[in-house]
């Protein structure tokens, strides 16, 4: 299978930058898109226990995740619920897979 056929499957997290987390995705094919009117399904936590809904914005192959309620993000997750409202897809209409991930201090690849 080619990269476009496999979907948005692998991610690379970058160090948190102030109040935001930047997450770069592999397997984006022609690029990332939000299905519907907004990008939904992202949550942040300062302690890895209490998560709050977070705003997310697509910039190329990167998603920038922020929340005014989380001053120092320690963990980020996406579509981490029984019936999540997940709207992150690539332009070939393949969805990003759910994940829960502690933010590393340096660039790290997750398989």
ZIJO-V172041 format. One record per helix or strand. SS is the DSSP state (helix for helix, strand for strand). FROM is the first residue (numbers start at 1). LEN is the number of residues. Records with the same first field share a line. If there is no record, write none. Layout:
SS=FROM-LEN, FROM-LEN
//
This chain:
helix=3-4
strand=8-1, 11-3, 17-1, 20-6, 32-3, 42-4, 51-3, 55-5, 62-5, 75-4, 88-3, 95-2, 99-4, 108-3
//
